[in-house]
């Protein structure tokens, strides 16, 4: 049995952050019901190509193990049905436009007055308070506003976006973690609570080390490409046929690296003997290492450095990751039932067993009849691809 078996969750969320929070809870065993508008549903249904089974792979990835119904929240009957359903639920996860649910008397205060055990989890763009609380937002603009662009990219190059949905997925993770903590607290007190998180707060959380350095010195962090401003040697290097990341993160490892590169004297050089000295003299040591690494292939360097006990890795593309036997050994990929698509499973195991995917992402309104809401569209044409 999974740890959240018996927990009932309603998800009124779309795009990535809110649905990812709901999916984490579903993968942990909760019964998650996704509420979508009848006209098109979650926008992420159309965030493709690619499409599989009439739905974007983005939607498949963050909506596994859920059931879904369509509900018109502009209709008083739809709101009444939702309130009746929530009276017996444990958690509401929502990331709708700020203020919209409050206008429908579906805000946290109103719903928790009717069901004090309810945990009301909101995912915001900029947070539940402050001058920007009512602003909506998407991943790139929050990365920009929170300062993430400013520390990412090549040295001397332009500010750059982090190339994944680190804020959407990170905020979903914080929402799920906050919900789990609230469930534990409710077990002690019998009362639910309000859980708030946001993309902006997640961004500042990811920037916490950079921000601490900035607050201590007043100096803005420089961009270092694949490197690190506080550790040398800790970056990627070009080889004869590719690239390799070397993480000689302490003085002992640097000494081993120096020996493996044929320059054991570097380990005792007064310019490079400690990490602080190497950071100060980065411009002297890194180009020398870079020149040496051009003399052999990535595979040869990885083999040599691993033999010497130096942490390193080739820079793989997804074809290479897919073929890696380590991925297979972790049993991390999950095939979606009834769909010709595999996705990455939940990155956690219980008693060495990874939670299963027992239900593909739902079609729009697929479970309407099951919840007494009239026939829903269960065909692939109900998805965004067919509109």
C-alpha positions as CSV (number, residue, x, y, z in Angstrom):
1,X,0.0,0.0,0.0
2,X,1.3,3.5,-0.9
3,X,1.6,6.1,1.9
4,X,-1.3,8.3,0.7
5,X,-3.8,5.6,0.1
6,X,-7.2,6.8,1.3
7,X,-6.4,10.5,0.9
8,X,-8.9,12.3,-1.4
9,X,-7.5,15.3,-3.4
10,X,-9.2,17.7,-5.8
11,X,-7.0,19.5,-8.3
12,X,-8.2,22.7,-9.9
13,X,-5.0,23.4,-11.7
14,X,-3.6,23.6,-15.2
15,X,-0.3,23.9,-17.1
16,X,2.6,22.3,-15.1
17,X,3.2,23.4,-11.5
18,X,-0.3,22.6,-10.0
19,X,-0.8,19.4,-12.0
20,X,2.7,18.2,-11.0
21,X,1.8,18.7,-7.3
22,X,-1.4,16.7,-7.9
23,X,0.5,14.0,-9.8
24,X,3.1,13.6,-6.9
25,X,0.2,13.1,-4.5
26,X,-1.5,10.6,-7.0
27,X,1.7,8.7,-7.5
28,X,2.0,8.4,-3.7
29,X,-1.4,6.8,-3.6
30,X,-3.9,9.6,-3.2
31,X,-7.2,9.6,-5.1
32,X,-6.8,12.7,-7.2
33,X,-9.7,14.2,-9.2
34,X,-8.8,16.8,-11.7
35,X,-11.4,19.5,-12.5
36,X,-11.2,21.1,-15.9
37,X,-13.3,23.6,-17.8
38,X,-15.6,22.0,-20.4
39,X,-14.2,24.2,-23.2
40,X,-10.8,22.7,-23.9
41,X,-9.7,21.8,-20.4
42,X,-6.2,22.3,-19.2
43,X,-4.2,24.4,-21.6
44,X,-1.3,21.9,-21.4
45,X,-3.3,19.4,-23.4
46,X,-2.3,21.5,-26.4
47,X,1.3,22.2,-25.5
48,X,2.8,20.2,-28.3
49,X,3.8,18.6,-30.6
50,X,4.6,15.9,-29.8
51,X,1.1,14.5,-29.2
52,X,0.4,10.9,-28.1
53,X,-3.2,9.5,-27.8
54,X,-4.5,13.0,-28.7
55,X,-2.7,14.8,-25.9
56,X,0.6,16.6,-25.6
57,X,3.3,14.7,-24.0
58,X,3.6,17.6,-21.6
59,X,0.1,16.9,-20.3
60,X,0.8,13.1,-20.1
61,X,3.9,13.7,-18.0
62,X,2.2,15.6,-15.1
63,X,-1.3,14.1,-15.1
64,X,-0.7,10.4,-14.6
65,X,-2.8,8.3,-12.0
66,X,-5.6,10.9,-11.9
67,X,-9.3,10.9,-12.8
68,X,-10.8,13.9,-14.5
69,X,-14.2,15.6,-14.9
70,X,-15.3,18.8,-16.6
71,X,-17.2,21.4,-14.5
72,X,-18.4,24.8,-15.4
73,X,-17.5,27.0,-12.5
74,X,-19.6,29.8,-14.0
75,X,-22.7,27.7,-13.4
76,X,-24.0,27.8,-9.8
77,X,-24.9,24.1,-10.2
78,X,-21.2,23.3,-10.9
79,X,-20.1,25.3,-7.9
80,X,-22.6,23.5,-5.7
81,X,-21.5,20.1,-6.9
82,X,-17.9,21.0,-6.2
83,X,-18.6,22.2,-2.7
84,X,-20.5,18.9,-1.9
85,X,-17.6,16.9,-3.3
86,X,-15.0,18.9,-1.3
87,X,-16.9,18.3,1.9
88,X,-15.6,14.8,2.0
89,X,-12.1,15.6,0.6
90,X,-8.7,16.1,2.4
91,X,-6.8,18.4,0.0
92,X,-7.5,21.0,-2.6
93,X,-4.6,21.9,-5.0
94,X,-5.2,25.0,-7.1
95,X,-3.2,27.4,-9.3
96,X,-6.0,29.4,-10.9
97,X,-5.8,33.1,-11.7
98,X,-5.3,34.9,-8.4
99,X,-8.6,36.0,-7.0
100,X,-10.8,33.9,-9.3
101,X,-11.7,31.2,-6.9
102,X,-12.4,33.7,-4.1
103,X,-14.9,35.5,-6.4
104,X,-16.7,32.2,-6.7
105,X,-16.8,31.6,-2.9
106,X,-14.2,28.8,-3.4
107,X,-11.4,30.6,-1.6
108,X,-9.5,29.0,1.3
109,X,-11.5,30.8,4.1
110,X,-14.9,29.9,2.6
111,X,-14.1,26.3,2.0
112,X,-12.3,25.7,5.2
113,X,-15.2,27.2,7.1
114,X,-17.3,24.4,5.7
115,X,-14.6,21.7,6.0
116,X,-12.1,22.6,8.7
117,X,-10.1,19.4,8.0
118,X,-9.5,20.6,4.4
119,X,-5.9,21.4,3.4
120,X,-6.1,24.2,0.8
121,X,-2.9,24.4,-1.2
122,X,-2.4,27.3,-3.6
123,X,0.4,27.7,-6.1
124,X,0.9,31.3,-7.1
125,X,3.1,33.1,-9.6
126,X,4.5,35.7,-7.2
127,X,3.2,34.6,-3.8
128,X,0.1,35.0,-1.6
129,X,1.0,38.5,-0.4
130,X,2.9,41.6,-1.6
131,X,2.3,44.1,-4.4
132,X,2.5,41.5,-7.1
133,X,0.3,38.8,-5.5
134,X,-2.5,39.2,-8.1
135,X,-0.2,39.0,-11.1
136,X,-0.2,35.8,-13.1
137,X,3.0,34.4,-14.6
138,X,4.8,31.7,-16.5
139,X,8.2,30.1,-16.0
140,X,10.4,32.3,-18.2
141,X,9.1,35.6,-16.8
142,X,9.5,34.5,-13.2
143,X,13.0,33.2,-13.9
144,X,13.7,36.7,-15.3
145,X,12.0,38.7,-12.5
146,X,13.6,36.7,-9.7
147,X,17.2,37.0,-11.0
148,X,17.8,33.5,-12.3
149,X,18.6,34.7,-15.8
150,X,21.2,37.1,-14.4
151,X,23.4,34.3,-13.0
152,X,23.0,31.8,-15.8
153,X,25.0,31.6,-19.0
154,X,28.5,31.8,-20.3
155,X,31.0,34.2,-18.8
156,X,30.8,37.5,-20.7
157,X,27.6,36.3,-22.5
158,X,24.0,37.4,-22.1
159,X,21.7,36.3,-19.3
160,X,20.2,33.0,-20.1
161,X,17.1,31.0,-19.1
162,X,17.6,27.7,-17.3
163,X,16.5,25.2,-20.0
164,X,14.0,23.2,-18.0
165,X,10.8,24.0,-16.1
166,X,12.7,24.2,-12.8
167,X,10.2,26.7,-11.3
168,X,7.1,24.9,-12.4
169,X,8.3,21.5,-11.3
170,X,10.1,22.9,-8.2
171,X,6.9,24.7,-7.1
172,X,4.9,21.6,-7.6
173,X,7.4,19.7,-5.4
174,X,7.2,22.3,-2.7
175,X,3.4,22.2,-2.9
176,X,3.4,18.5,-2.5
177,X,5.9,18.7,0.4
178,X,3.8,21.4,2.1
179,X,0.7,19.3,1.7
180,X,2.4,16.2,3.2
181,X,3.5,18.3,6.2
182,X,0.0,19.6,6.6
183,X,-1.4,16.1,6.6
184,X,1.0,15.1,9.4
185,X,0.0,18.2,11.4
186,X,-3.7,17.5,10.8
187,X,-3.1,14.0,12.2
188,X,-2.1,15.7,15.5
189,X,-4.6,18.5,15.6
190,X,-7.6,17.3,13.5
191,X,-7.5,20.6,11.6
192,X,-6.3,21.4,8.1
193,X,-4.5,24.5,7.0
194,X,-3.6,26.8,4.1
195,X,-0.5,25.9,2.2
196,X,1.0,28.6,-0.1
197,X,3.9,28.5,-2.4
198,X,4.9,30.2,-5.7
199,X,7.2,30.2,-8.6
200,X,8.9,33.4,-7.4
201,X,9.6,31.9,-4.0
202,X,11.0,28.7,-5.6
203,X,13.3,30.8,-7.8
204,X,14.7,32.6,-4.7
205,X,15.0,29.2,-3.0
206,X,17.1,27.9,-5.8
207,X,19.2,31.1,-5.7
208,X,19.7,30.9,-1.9
209,X,23.5,30.3,-2.1
210,X,24.0,33.0,-4.7
211,X,21.8,35.4,-2.7
212,X,23.7,34.7,0.5
213,X,27.0,35.6,-1.2
214,X,25.5,38.7,-2.6
215,X,24.0,39.8,0.7
216,X,27.4,39.3,2.4
217,X,29.5,41.2,-0.2
218,X,27.2,43.3,-2.3
219,X,28.8,41.9,-5.4
220,X,26.6,40.4,-8.0
221,X,27.5,36.8,-9.0
222,X,29.2,36.5,-12.3
223,X,28.1,34.0,-14.9
224,X,30.4,30.9,-15.1
225,X,28.9,28.7,-17.8
226,X,29.2,25.1,-16.6
227,X,31.6,26.2,-13.8
228,X,31.2,27.3,-10.2
229,X,32.3,30.7,-8.7
230,X,33.4,29.1,-5.4
231,X,35.0,25.8,-6.5
232,X,37.8,25.1,-8.9
233,X,38.1,22.7,-10.7
234,X,34.4,22.2,-11.1
235,X,33.2,22.5,-14.8
236,X,33.1,21.0,-18.2
237,X,36.0,20.7,-20.7
238,X,36.1,20.0,-24.4
239,X,37.9,16.8,-25.3
240,X,39.0,15.4,-28.7
241,X,35.5,14.2,-29.5
242,X,33.1,15.7,-26.9
243,X,32.9,17.2,-23.4
244,X,33.5,16.0,-19.9
245,X,32.6,17.5,-16.6
246,X,35.3,17.3,-13.9
247,X,34.4,17.9,-10.2
248,X,37.6,18.0,-8.3
249,X,35.8,19.7,-5.4
250,X,38.5,19.6,-2.7
251,X,42.3,19.9,-2.4
252,X,42.8,16.1,-2.2
253,X,40.9,15.6,-5.5
254,X,42.7,18.4,-7.1
255,X,46.0,16.7,-6.3
256,X,44.8,13.5,-7.9
257,X,43.6,15.4,-10.9
258,X,47.0,17.1,-11.3
259,X,48.7,13.7,-11.2
260,X,46.3,12.2,-13.7
261,X,46.9,15.1,-16.1
262,X,50.7,14.6,-15.8
263,X,51.4,17.6,-13.6
264,X,51.7,16.4,-10.0
265,X,53.5,19.6,-9.1
266,X,50.3,21.6,-9.4
267,X,49.1,20.1,-6.2
268,X,51.9,21.9,-4.3
269,X,52.0,25.0,-6.4
270,X,51.4,28.1,-4.1
271,X,48.9,29.4,-6.7
272,X,46.8,26.2,-6.7
273,X,47.4,24.4,-3.3
274,X,44.0,25.3,-1.8
275,X,40.5,25.8,-3.3
276,X,40.6,29.5,-2.4
277,X,43.9,29.9,-4.2
278,X,42.6,28.1,-7.2
279,X,39.5,30.3,-7.3
280,X,41.8,33.4,-7.2
281,X,44.0,31.9,-9.9
282,X,41.3,30.3,-12.0
283,X,42.5,32.0,-15.2
284,X,46.0,30.4,-14.7
285,X,45.0,26.8,-14.1
286,X,41.8,26.2,-16.1
287,X,43.3,27.0,-19.6
288,X,46.2,24.6,-18.9
289,X,43.8,21.8,-18.0
290,X,41.7,22.6,-21.1
291,X,44.6,22.2,-23.4
292,X,45.6,18.8,-22.0
293,X,42.0,17.4,-22.3
294,X,42.0,18.1,-26.0
295,X,44.5,15.4,-26.5
296,X,42.2,12.4,-25.9
297,X,38.6,11.3,-26.2
298,X,35.9,11.7,-23.6
299,X,35.7,8.0,-23.0
300,X,39.4,7.7,-22.4
301,X,39.4,10.7,-20.0
302,X,36.4,9.3,-18.1
303,X,38.1,5.9,-17.7
304,X,41.4,7.5,-16.6
305,X,39.9,10.0,-14.2
306,X,37.5,7.4,-12.6
307,X,40.5,5.0,-12.2
308,X,42.2,7.8,-10.3
309,X,39.1,8.4,-8.1
310,X,38.2,11.8,-9.6
311,X,34.4,12.5,-10.0
312,X,33.6,13.1,-13.6
313,X,31.0,12.4,-16.3
314,X,30.6,12.7,-20.0
315,X,28.0,15.3,-21.2
316,X,25.4,12.9,-22.6
317,X,22.5,13.7,-24.8
318,X,19.1,12.0,-24.2
319,X,19.9,9.2,-26.7
320,X,22.9,8.3,-24.6
321,X,21.0,8.6,-21.4
322,X,18.3,6.3,-22.7
323,X,20.9,3.6,-23.6
324,X,22.7,3.8,-20.3
325,X,22.4,0.5,-18.4
326,X,22.2,2.5,-15.1
327,X,18.9,4.0,-16.2
328,X,17.5,0.5,-16.8
329,X,18.9,-0.7,-13.4
330,X,17.0,2.1,-11.6
331,X,13.8,1.0,-13.2
332,X,13.0,4.7,-13.6
333,X,11.0,4.8,-16.9
334,X,7.3,4.0,-16.7
335,X,5.1,2.8,-19.5
336,X,1.7,4.5,-19.5
337,X,-1.1,1.9,-19.6
338,X,-2.9,1.8,-22.9
339,X,-0.7,4.5,-24.5
340,X,2.4,4.1,-26.6
341,X,4.5,6.4,-24.4
342,X,7.0,6.0,-21.6
343,X,7.8,8.7,-19.1
344,X,10.1,9.2,-16.1
345,X,8.6,7.8,-12.9
346,X,8.5,9.3,-9.5
347,X,12.1,9.8,-8.3
348,X,11.6,8.1,-4.9
349,X,11.1,4.5,-3.8
350,X,9.5,2.8,-0.8
351,X,11.1,-0.4,0.5
352,X,13.1,-0.3,-2.8
353,X,10.0,-0.3,-4.9
354,X,9.1,2.7,-7.1
355,X,5.4,3.8,-7.1
356,X,3.6,2.4,-10.2
357,X,1.8,4.2,-12.9
358,X,-1.6,2.5,-13.0
359,X,-3.5,5.1,-15.0
360,X,-2.6,7.2,-18.0
361,X,-3.4,10.9,-18.1
362,X,-7.2,11.3,-18.5
363,X,-9.0,12.5,-21.6
364,X,-11.2,15.6,-21.1
365,X,-14.2,14.7,-19.1
366,X,-13.3,11.0,-19.1
367,X,-14.8,10.4,-15.7
368,X,-17.9,12.6,-15.8
369,X,-20.3,9.7,-15.8
370,X,-18.5,8.1,-12.9
371,X,-19.2,11.2,-10.8
372,X,-22.7,11.8,-11.9
373,X,-21.9,14.7,-14.1
374,X,-23.4,13.4,-17.4
375,X,-21.5,11.9,-20.3
376,X,-18.0,13.2,-20.9
377,X,-15.9,13.1,-24.0
378,X,-13.6,10.1,-23.7
379,X,-12.2,10.1,-27.2
380,X,-8.8,11.5,-28.2
381,X,-10.6,14.2,-30.2
382,X,-11.6,15.8,-27.0
383,X,-8.1,16.9,-26.4
384,X,-6.4,20.0,-27.6
385,X,-4.8,18.4,-30.6
386,X,-8.2,17.8,-32.2
387,X,-9.4,21.4,-31.7
